[in-house]
């Protein structure tokens, strides 16, 4: 979770013709080093002293979906603080393997190192609330 008044950044990037990376980064307290490998375990909830609910299944589901598409999930602690969690998916024929999505645009194919970054100031409010 982001720090109060912090931000969440969603990243989408092509790595050449072989992979795409989808990641979410925040500027919160980050993930403790000893928890980085465990965050993808089913029912793992990290520090019980932290406020917040959840079943501990979200990132386990992300990891399984990434594996089902021939990819992998990752979690890291960026040098500037916070956390970065995402997936790396293989690309075949211009689209993620096993996906029924449309092909990548020619921009992605001719300029594979371009990044799409979307930023939303936190906290994000629910428009239906």
Phi and psi in radians as a Rosetta constraint file:
Dihedral C 1 N 2 CA 2 C 2 CIRCULARHARMONIC -1.244 0.35
Dihedral N 2 CA 2 C 2 N 3 CIRCULARHARMONIC 2.813 0.35
Dihedral C 2 N 3 CA 3 C 3 CIRCULARHARMONIC -1.165 0.35
Dihedral N 3 CA 3 C 3 N 4 CIRCULARHARMONIC 2.728 0.35
Dihedral C 3 N 4 CA 4 C 4 CIRCULARHARMONIC -0.963 0.35
Dihedral N 4 CA 4 C 4 N 5 CIRCULARHARMONIC 2.214 0.35
Dihedral C 4 N 5 CA 5 C 5 CIRCULARHARMONIC 1.340 0.35
Dihedral N 5 CA 5 C 5 N 6 CIRCULARHARMONIC 0.124 0.35
Dihedral C 5 N 6 CA 6 C 6 CIRCULARHARMONIC -1.480 0.35
Dihedral N 6 CA 6 C 6 N 7 CIRCULARHARMONIC -2.779 0.35
Dihedral C 6 N 7 CA 7 C 7 CIRCULARHARMONIC -2.446 0.35
Dihedral N 7 CA 7 C 7 N 8 CIRCULARHARMONIC 2.807 0.35
Dihedral C 7 N 8 CA 8 C 8 CIRCULARHARMONIC -2.168 0.35
Dihedral N 8 CA 8 C 8 N 9 CIRCULARHARMONIC 2.320 0.35
Dihedral C 8 N 9 CA 9 C 9 CIRCULARHARMONIC -2.096 0.35
Dihedral N 9 CA 9 C 9 N 10 CIRCULARHARMONIC 2.287 0.35
Dihedral C 9 N 10 CA 10 C 10 CIRCULARHARMONIC -1.838 0.35
Dihedral N 10 CA 10 C 10 N 11 CIRCULARHARMONIC 2.235 0.35
Dihedral C 10 N 11 CA 11 C 11 CIRCULARHARMONIC -2.073 0.35
Dihedral N 11 CA 11 C 11 N 12 CIRCULARHARMONIC 2.462 0.35
Dihedral C 11 N 12 CA 12 C 12 CIRCULARHARMONIC -2.392 0.35
Dihedral N 12 CA 12 C 12 N 13 CIRCULARHARMONIC 2.176 0.35
Dihedral C 12 N 13 CA 13 C 13 CIRCULARHARMONIC -2.535 0.35
Dihedral N 13 CA 13 C 13 N 14 CIRCULARHARMONIC 2.509 0.35
Dihedral C 13 N 14 CA 14 C 14 CIRCULARHARMONIC -1.601 0.35
Dihedral N 14 CA 14 C 14 N 15 CIRCULARHARMONIC 2.393 0.35
Dihedral C 14 N 15 CA 15 C 15 CIRCULARHARMONIC -1.886 0.35
Dihedral N 15 CA 15 C 15 N 16 CIRCULARHARMONIC 1.605 0.35
Dihedral C 15 N 16 CA 16 C 16 CIRCULARHARMONIC 1.073 0.35
Dihedral N 16 CA 16 C 16 N 17 CIRCULARHARMONIC -2.567 0.35
Dihedral C 16 N 17 CA 17 C 17 CIRCULARHARMONIC -1.677 0.35
Dihedral N 17 CA 17 C 17 N 18 CIRCULARHARMONIC -0.061 0.35
Dihedral C 17 N 18 CA 18 C 18 CIRCULARHARMONIC -1.707 0.35
Dihedral N 18 CA 18 C 18 N 19 CIRCULARHARMONIC -0.503 0.35
Dihedral C 18 N 19 CA 19 C 19 CIRCULARHARMONIC -2.515 0.35
Dihedral N 19 CA 19 C 19 N 20 CIRCULARHARMONIC 2.719 0.35
Dihedral C 19 N 20 CA 20 C 20 CIRCULARHARMONIC -2.159 0.35
Dihedral N 20 CA 20 C 20 N 21 CIRCULARHARMONIC 2.599 0.35
Dihedral C 20 N 21 CA 21 C 21 CIRCULARHARMONIC -2.121 0.35
Dihedral N 21 CA 21 C 21 N 22 CIRCULARHARMONIC 2.242 0.35
Dihedral C 21 N 22 CA 22 C 22 CIRCULARHARMONIC -2.089 0.35
Dihedral N 22 CA 22 C 22 N 23 CIRCULARHARMONIC 2.203 0.35
Dihedral C 22 N 23 CA 23 C 23 CIRCULARHARMONIC -2.519 0.35
Dihedral N 23 CA 23 C 23 N 24 CIRCULARHARMONIC 2.703 0.35
Dihedral C 23 N 24 CA 24 C 24 CIRCULARHARMONIC -2.151 0.35
Dihedral N 24 CA 24 C 24 N 25 CIRCULARHARMONIC 2.277 0.35
Dihedral C 24 N 25 CA 25 C 25 CIRCULARHARMONIC -2.214 0.35
Dihedral N 25 CA 25 C 25 N 26 CIRCULARHARMONIC 2.470 0.35
Dihedral C 25 N 26 CA 26 C 26 CIRCULARHARMONIC -2.316 0.35
Dihedral N 26 CA 26 C 26 N 27 CIRCULARHARMONIC 3.051 0.35
Dihedral C 26 N 27 CA 27 C 27 CIRCULARHARMONIC -1.967 0.35
Dihedral N 27 CA 27 C 27 N 28 CIRCULARHARMONIC 0.439 0.35
Dihedral C 27 N 28 CA 28 C 28 CIRCULARHARMONIC -1.322 0.35
Dihedral N 28 CA 28 C 28 N 29 CIRCULARHARMONIC -2.804 0.35
Dihedral C 28 N 29 CA 29 C 29 CIRCULARHARMONIC -1.227 0.35
Dihedral N 29 CA 29 C 29 N 30 CIRCULARHARMONIC -0.206 0.35
Dihedral C 29 N 30 CA 30 C 30 CIRCULARHARMONIC 1.486 0.35
Dihedral N 30 CA 30 C 30 N 31 CIRCULARHARMONIC -3.070 0.35
Dihedral C 30 N 31 CA 31 C 31 CIRCULARHARMONIC -1.902 0.35
Dihedral N 31 CA 31 C 31 N 32 CIRCULARHARMONIC 2.204 0.35
Dihedral C 31 N 32 CA 32 C 32 CIRCULARHARMONIC -0.982 0.35
Dihedral N 32 CA 32 C 32 N 33 CIRCULARHARMONIC 2.517 0.35
Dihedral C 32 N 33 CA 33 C 33 CIRCULARHARMONIC -0.914 0.35
Dihedral N 33 CA 33 C 33 N 34 CIRCULARHARMONIC -0.703 0.35
Dihedral C 33 N 34 CA 34 C 34 CIRCULARHARMONIC -1.269 0.35
Dihedral N 34 CA 34 C 34 N 35 CIRCULARHARMONIC -0.213 0.35
Dihedral C 34 N 35 CA 35 C 35 CIRCULARHARMONIC -1.716 0.35
Dihedral N 35 CA 35 C 35 N 36 CIRCULARHARMONIC -0.212 0.35
Dihedral C 35 N 36 CA 36 C 36 CIRCULARHARMONIC -0.957 0.35
Dihedral N 36 CA 36 C 36 N 37 CIRCULARHARMONIC -0.729 0.35
Dihedral C 36 N 37 CA 37 C 37 CIRCULARHARMONIC -1.357 0.35
Dihedral N 37 CA 37 C 37 N 38 CIRCULARHARMONIC -0.359 0.35
Dihedral C 37 N 38 CA 38 C 38 CIRCULARHARMONIC -1.621 0.35
Dihedral N 38 CA 38 C 38 N 39 CIRCULARHARMONIC -0.277 0.35
Dihedral C 38 N 39 CA 39 C 39 CIRCULARHARMONIC -1.066 0.35
Dihedral N 39 CA 39 C 39 N 40 CIRCULARHARMONIC -0.315 0.35
Dihedral C 39 N 40 CA 40 C 40 CIRCULARHARMONIC -1.676 0.35
Dihedral N 40 CA 40 C 40 N 41 CIRCULARHARMONIC 0.041 0.35
Dihedral C 40 N 41 CA 41 C 41 CIRCULARHARMONIC -1.345 0.35
Dihedral N 41 CA 41 C 41 N 42 CIRCULARHARMONIC 2.478 0.35
Dihedral C 41 N 42 CA 42 C 42 CIRCULARHARMONIC -1.079 0.35
Dihedral N 42 CA 42 C 42 N 43 CIRCULARHARMONIC 2.370 0.35
Dihedral C 42 N 43 CA 43 C 43 CIRCULARHARMONIC 1.228 0.35
Dihedral N 43 CA 43 C 43 N 44 CIRCULARHARMONIC 0.122 0.35
Dihedral C 43 N 44 CA 44 C 44 CIRCULARHARMONIC -1.331 0.35
Dihedral N 44 CA 44 C 44 N 45 CIRCULARHARMONIC 2.243 0.35
Dihedral C 44 N 45 CA 45 C 45 CIRCULARHARMONIC -2.115 0.35
Dihedral N 45 CA 45 C 45 N 46 CIRCULARHARMONIC 0.113 0.35
Dihedral C 45 N 46 CA 46 C 46 CIRCULARHARMONIC 1.250 0.35
Dihedral N 46 CA 46 C 46 N 47 CIRCULARHARMONIC -2.550 0.35
Dihedral C 46 N 47 CA 47 C 47 CIRCULARHARMONIC -1.214 0.35
Dihedral N 47 CA 47 C 47 N 48 CIRCULARHARMONIC 2.012 0.35
Dihedral C 47 N 48 CA 48 C 48 CIRCULARHARMONIC -1.178 0.35
Dihedral N 48 CA 48 C 48 N 49 CIRCULARHARMONIC -0.266 0.35
Dihedral C 48 N 49 CA 49 C 49 CIRCULARHARMONIC -1.337 0.35
Dihedral N 49 CA 49 C 49 N 50 CIRCULARHARMONIC -0.317 0.35
Dihedral C 49 N 50 CA 50 C 50 CIRCULARHARMONIC -1.298 0.35
Dihedral N 50 CA 50 C 50 N 51 CIRCULARHARMONIC 2.488 0.35
Dihedral C 50 N 51 CA 51 C 51 CIRCULARHARMONIC -1.297 0.35
Dihedral N 51 CA 51 C 51 N 52 CIRCULARHARMONIC 2.651 0.35
Dihedral C 51 N 52 CA 52 C 52 CIRCULARHARMONIC 2.238 0.35
Dihedral N 52 CA 52 C 52 N 53 CIRCULARHARMONIC 2.635 0.35
Dihedral C 52 N 53 CA 53 C 53 CIRCULARHARMONIC -1.682 0.35
Dihedral N 53 CA 53 C 53 N 54 CIRCULARHARMONIC -2.772 0.35
Dihedral C 53 N 54 CA 54 C 54 CIRCULARHARMONIC 2.073 0.35
Dihedral N 54 CA 54 C 54 N 55 CIRCULARHARMONIC 2.727 0.35
Dihedral C 54 N 55 CA 55 C 55 CIRCULARHARMONIC -1.724 0.35
Dihedral N 55 CA 55 C 55 N 56 CIRCULARHARMONIC -0.202 0.35
Dihedral C 55 N 56 CA 56 C 56 CIRCULARHARMONIC 1.445 0.35
Dihedral N 56 CA 56 C 56 N 57 CIRCULARHARMONIC 0.313 0.35
Dihedral C 56 N 57 CA 57 C 57 CIRCULARHARMONIC -1.833 0.35
Dihedral N 57 CA 57 C 57 N 58 CIRCULARHARMONIC -0.358 0.35
Dihedral C 57 N 58 CA 58 C 58 CIRCULARHARMONIC -0.942 0.35
Dihedral N 58 CA 58 C 58 N 59 CIRCULARHARMONIC -0.962 0.35
Dihedral C 58 N 59 CA 59 C 59 CIRCULARHARMONIC -1.268 0.35
Dihedral N 59 CA 59 C 59 N 60 CIRCULARHARMONIC -0.468 0.35
Dihedral C 59 N 60 CA 60 C 60 CIRCULARHARMONIC -1.134 0.35
Dihedral N 60 CA 60 C 60 N 61 CIRCULARHARMONIC -0.680 0.35
Dihedral C 60 N 61 CA 61 C 61 CIRCULARHARMONIC -1.173 0.35
Dihedral N 61 CA 61 C 61 N 62 CIRCULARHARMONIC -0.734 0.35
Dihedral C 61 N 62 CA 62 C 62 CIRCULARHARMONIC -0.987 0.35
Dihedral N 62 CA 62 C 62 N 63 CIRCULARHARMONIC -0.830 0.35
Dihedral C 62 N 63 CA 63 C 63 CIRCULARHARMONIC -1.092 0.35
Dihedral N 63 CA 63 C 63 N 64 CIRCULARHARMONIC -0.720 0.35
Dihedral C 63 N 64 CA 64 C 64 CIRCULARHARMONIC -1.166 0.35
Dihedral N 64 CA 64 C 64 N 65 CIRCULARHARMONIC -0.708 0.35
Dihedral C 64 N 65 CA 65 C 65 CIRCULARHARMONIC -1.131 0.35
Dihedral N 65 CA 65 C 65 N 66 CIRCULARHARMONIC -0.714 0.35
Dihedral C 65 N 66 CA 66 C 66 CIRCULARHARMONIC -1.067 0.35
Dihedral N 66 CA 66 C 66 N 67 CIRCULARHARMONIC -0.805 0.35
Dihedral C 66 N 67 CA 67 C 67 CIRCULARHARMONIC -1.087 0.35
Dihedral N 67 CA 67 C 67 N 68 CIRCULARHARMONIC -0.680 0.35
Dihedral C 67 N 68 CA 68 C 68 CIRCULARHARMONIC -1.091 0.35
Dihedral N 68 CA 68 C 68 N 69 CIRCULARHARMONIC -0.409 0.35
Dihedral C 68 N 69 CA 69 C 69 CIRCULARHARMONIC -1.812 0.35
Dihedral N 69 CA 69 C 69 N 70 CIRCULARHARMONIC 0.268 0.35
Dihedral C 69 N 70 CA 70 C 70 CIRCULARHARMONIC 1.392 0.35
Dihedral N 70 CA 70 C 70 N 71 CIRCULARHARMONIC 0.268 0.35
Dihedral C 70 N 71 CA 71 C 71 CIRCULARHARMONIC -1.978 0.35
Dihedral N 71 CA 71 C 71 N 72 CIRCULARHARMONIC -2.802 0.35
Dihedral C 71 N 72 CA 72 C 72 CIRCULARHARMONIC -2.591 0.35
Dihedral N 72 CA 72 C 72 N 73 CIRCULARHARMONIC 2.697 0.35
Dihedral C 72 N 73 CA 73 C 73 CIRCULARHARMONIC -1.755 0.35
Dihedral N 73 CA 73 C 73 N 74 CIRCULARHARMONIC 2.702 0.35
Dihedral C 73 N 74 CA 74 C 74 CIRCULARHARMONIC -2.510 0.35
Dihedral N 74 CA 74 C 74 N 75 CIRCULARHARMONIC 2.696 0.35
Dihedral C 74 N 75 CA 75 C 75 CIRCULARHARMONIC -2.405 0.35
Dihedral N 75 CA 75 C 75 N 76 CIRCULARHARMONIC 2.406 0.35
Dihedral C 75 N 76 CA 76 C 76 CIRCULARHARMONIC -2.598 0.35
Dihedral N 76 CA 76 C 76 N 77 CIRCULARHARMONIC 2.878 0.35
Dihedral C 76 N 77 CA 77 C 77 CIRCULARHARMONIC -1.930 0.35
Dihedral N 77 CA 77 C 77 N 78 CIRCULARHARMONIC 1.767 0.35
Dihedral C 77 N 78 CA 78 C 78 CIRCULARHARMONIC -1.057 0.35
Dihedral N 78 CA 78 C 78 N 79 CIRCULARHARMONIC 2.659 0.35
Dihedral C 78 N 79 CA 79 C 79 CIRCULARHARMONIC -0.979 0.35
Dihedral N 79 CA 79 C 79 N 80 CIRCULARHARMONIC -0.604 0.35
Dihedral C 79 N 80 CA 80 C 80 CIRCULARHARMONIC -1.442 0.35
Dihedral N 80 CA 80 C 80 N 81 CIRCULARHARMONIC 0.049 0.35
Dihedral C 80 N 81 CA 81 C 81 CIRCULARHARMONIC 1.787 0.35
Dihedral N 81 CA 81 C 81 N 82 CIRCULARHARMONIC 3.055 0.35
Dihedral C 81 N 82 CA 82 C 82 CIRCULARHARMONIC 1.430 0.35
Dihedral N 82 CA 82 C 82 N 83 CIRCULARHARMONIC -2.779 0.35
Dihedral C 82 N 83 CA 83 C 83 CIRCULARHARMONIC -2.419 0.35
Dihedral N 83 CA 83 C 83 N 84 CIRCULARHARMONIC 2.672 0.35
Dihedral C 83 N 84 CA 84 C 84 CIRCULARHARMONIC -2.357 0.35
Dihedral N 84 CA 84 C 84 N 85 CIRCULARHARMONIC 2.120 0.35
Dihedral C 84 N 85 CA 85 C 85 CIRCULARHARMONIC -2.265 0.35
Dihedral N 85 CA 85 C 85 N 86 CIRCULARHARMONIC 2.400 0.35
Dihedral C 85 N 86 CA 86 C 86 CIRCULARHARMONIC -2.967 0.35
Dihedral N 86 CA 86 C 86 N 87 CIRCULARHARMONIC -2.913 0.35
Dihedral C 86 N 87 CA 87 C 87 CIRCULARHARMONIC -2.341 0.35
Dihedral N 87 CA 87 C 87 N 88 CIRCULARHARMONIC 2.624 0.35
Dihedral C 87 N 88 CA 88 C 88 CIRCULARHARMONIC -2.031 0.35
Dihedral N 88 CA 88 C 88 N 89 CIRCULARHARMONIC 2.170 0.35
Dihedral C 88 N 89 CA 89 C 89 CIRCULARHARMONIC -2.125 0.35
Dihedral N 89 CA 89 C 89 N 90 CIRCULARHARMONIC 2.410 0.35
Dihedral C 89 N 90 CA 90 C 90 CIRCULARHARMONIC -1.263 0.35
Dihedral N 90 CA 90 C 90 N 91 CIRCULARHARMONIC 2.649 0.35
Dihedral C 90 N 91 CA 91 C 91 CIRCULARHARMONIC -2.033 0.35
Dihedral N 91 CA 91 C 91 N 92 CIRCULARHARMONIC 2.366 0.35
Dihedral C 91 N 92 CA 92 C 92 CIRCULARHARMONIC -2.364 0.35
Dihedral N 92 CA 92 C 92 N 93 CIRCULARHARMONIC 2.147 0.35
Dihedral C 92 N 93 CA 93 C 93 CIRCULARHARMONIC 1.162 0.35
Dihedral N 93 CA 93 C 93 N 94 CIRCULARHARMONIC 0.484 0.35
Dihedral C 93 N 94 CA 94 C 94 CIRCULARHARMONIC 1.524 0.35
Dihedral N 94 CA 94 C 94 N 95 CIRCULARHARMONIC 0.084 0.35
Dihedral C 94 N 95 CA 95 C 95 CIRCULARHARMONIC -2.493 0.35
Dihedral N 95 CA 95 C 95 N 96 CIRCULARHARMONIC 2.759 0.35
Dihedral C 95 N 96 CA 96 C 96 CIRCULARHARMONIC -1.000 0.35
Dihedral N 96 CA 96 C 96 N 97 CIRCULARHARMONIC 2.419 0.35
Dihedral C 96 N 97 CA 97 C 97 CIRCULARHARMONIC -1.083 0.35
Dihedral N 97 CA 97 C 97 N 98 CIRCULARHARMONIC 2.354 0.35
Dihedral C 97 N 98 CA 98 C 98 CIRCULARHARMONIC 1.393 0.35
Dihedral N 98 CA 98 C 98 N 99 CIRCULARHARMONIC -0.009 0.35
Dihedral C 98 N 99 CA 99 C 99 CIRCULARHARMONIC -1.676 0.35
Dihedral N 99 CA 99 C 99 N 100 CIRCULARHARMONIC 2.590 0.35
Dihedral C 99 N 100 CA 100 C 100 CIRCULARHARMONIC -1.703 0.35
Dihedral N 100 CA 100 C 100 N 101 CIRCULARHARMONIC 0.360 0.35
Dihedral C 100 N 101 CA 101 C 101 CIRCULARHARMONIC -1.406 0.35
Dihedral N 101 CA 101 C 101 N 102 CIRCULARHARMONIC 2.827 0.35
Dihedral C 101 N 102 CA 102 C 102 CIRCULARHARMONIC -1.151 0.35
Dihedral N 102 CA 102 C 102 N 103 CIRCULARHARMONIC 2.843 0.35
Dihedral C 102 N 103 CA 103 C 103 CIRCULARHARMONIC -1.215 0.35
Dihedral N 103 CA 103 C 103 N 104 CIRCULARHARMONIC 2.771 0.35
Dihedral C 103 N 104 CA 104 C 104 CIRCULARHARMONIC -1.148 0.35
Dihedral N 104 CA 104 C 104 N 105 CIRCULARHARMONIC 2.564 0.35
Dihedral C 104 N 105 CA 105 C 105 CIRCULARHARMONIC -1.206 0.35
Dihedral N 105 CA 105 C 105 N 106 CIRCULARHARMONIC 2.811 0.35
Dihedral C 105 N 106 CA 106 C 106 CIRCULARHARMONIC -0.988 0.35
Dihedral N 106 CA 106 C 106 N 107 CIRCULARHARMONIC -0.524 0.35
Dihedral C 106 N 107 CA 107 C 107 CIRCULARHARMONIC -1.010 0.35
Dihedral N 107 CA 107 C 107 N 108 CIRCULARHARMONIC -0.759 0.35
Dihedral C 107 N 108 CA 108 C 108 CIRCULARHARMONIC -1.196 0.35
Dihedral N 108 CA 108 C 108 N 109 CIRCULARHARMONIC -0.589 0.35
Dihedral C 108 N 109 CA 109 C 109 CIRCULARHARMONIC -1.350 0.35
Dihedral N 109 CA 109 C 109 N 110 CIRCULARHARMONIC -0.612 0.35
Dihedral C 109 N 110 CA 110 C 110 CIRCULARHARMONIC -1.546 0.35
Dihedral N 110 CA 110 C 110 N 111 CIRCULARHARMONIC -0.377 0.35
Dihedral C 110 N 111 CA 111 C 111 CIRCULARHARMONIC -2.291 0.35
Dihedral N 111 CA 111 C 111 N 112 CIRCULARHARMONIC 1.269 0.35
Dihedral C 111 N 112 CA 112 C 112 CIRCULARHARMONIC -1.193 0.35
Dihedral N 112 CA 112 C 112 N 113 CIRCULARHARMONIC -0.215 0.35
Dihedral C 112 N 113 CA 113 C 113 CIRCULARHARMONIC -1.713 0.35
Dihedral N 113 CA 113 C 113 N 114 CIRCULARHARMONIC 0.165 0.35
Dihedral C 113 N 114 CA 114 C 114 CIRCULARHARMONIC -1.299 0.35
Dihedral N 114 CA 114 C 114 N 115 CIRCULARHARMONIC 2.602 0.35
Dihedral C 114 N 115 CA 115 C 115 CIRCULARHARMONIC -2.116 0.35
Dihedral N 115 CA 115 C 115 N 116 CIRCULARHARMONIC 2.545 0.35
Dihedral C 115 N 116 CA 116 C 116 CIRCULARHARMONIC -1.933 0.35
Dihedral N 116 CA 116 C 116 N 117 CIRCULARHARMONIC 2.131 0.35
Dihedral C 116 N 117 CA 117 C 117 CIRCULARHARMONIC -2.202 0.35
Dihedral N 117 CA 117 C 117 N 118 CIRCULARHARMONIC 2.276 0.35
Dihedral C 117 N 118 CA 118 C 118 CIRCULARHARMONIC -2.071 0.35
Dihedral N 118 CA 118 C 118 N 119 CIRCULARHARMONIC 2.265 0.35
Dihedral C 118 N 119 CA 119 C 119 CIRCULARHARMONIC -2.110 0.35
Dihedral N 119 CA 119 C 119 N 120 CIRCULARHARMONIC 2.455 0.35
Dihedral C 119 N 120 CA 120 C 120 CIRCULARHARMONIC -2.333 0.35
Dihedral N 120 CA 120 C 120 N 121 CIRCULARHARMONIC 2.159 0.35
Dihedral C 120 N 121 CA 121 C 121 CIRCULARHARMONIC -1.084 0.35
Dihedral N 121 CA 121 C 121 N 122 CIRCULARHARMONIC 2.554 0.35
Dihedral C 121 N 122 CA 122 C 122 CIRCULARHARMONIC -1.668 0.35
Dihedral N 122 CA 122 C 122 N 123 CIRCULARHARMONIC 2.783 0.35
Dihedral C 122 N 123 CA 123 C 123 CIRCULARHARMONIC -1.315 0.35
Dihedral N 123 CA 123 C 123 N 124 CIRCULARHARMONIC 2.613 0.35
Dihedral C 123 N 124 CA 124 C 124 CIRCULARHARMONIC -1.473 0.35
Dihedral N 124 CA 124 C 124 N 125 CIRCULARHARMONIC 2.236 0.35
Dihedral C 124 N 125 CA 125 C 125 CIRCULARHARMONIC -1.704 0.35
Dihedral N 125 CA 125 C 125 N 126 CIRCULARHARMONIC 2.583 0.35
Dihedral C 125 N 126 CA 126 C 126 CIRCULARHARMONIC -1.439 0.35
Dihedral N 126 CA 126 C 126 N 127 CIRCULARHARMONIC 2.031 0.35
Dihedral C 126 N 127 CA 127 C 127 CIRCULARHARMONIC -1.133 0.35
Dihedral N 127 CA 127 C 127 N 128 CIRCULARHARMONIC -0.320 0.35
Dihedral C 127 N 128 CA 128 C 128 CIRCULARHARMONIC -1.509 0.35
Dihedral N 128 CA 128 C 128 N 129 CIRCULARHARMONIC -0.116 0.35
